[in-house]
Amino acid sequence: MVTLEHLTREQIGPAEVARRLEVSTAAATGIVDRLVSRGHVERRPHEVDRRRTDLHITDSGRAEIVGHLMPMFRGLDAHDASFSDDERAVVERYLRGAKAAIEQVLEP
């Protein structure tokens, strides 16, 4: 799942998978092989450096991620539905204030 998550953001190669997951290149190759065999990832030649391989997530890979997240989405939807309009207003006010406080630290 972590590899698929990385691939939703950018195309990386097997060596980068190994670095990001902090596993050996052999272990990363095994992970990629399993994802390819399940149809979740495709290996493609790098656009510039033909010695390298990029990994591309497929529609099946995206569906796998959504399938794992769907119970969370349903739970959040049910939880949201349990709040009154007044309660939602308080939560929204809190989150907007928290966001503003965090942005003060992040902005130069």
Order of alpha helices (4+ residues) and beta strands (2+ residues): alpha-alpha-alpha-beta-beta-alpha-alpha
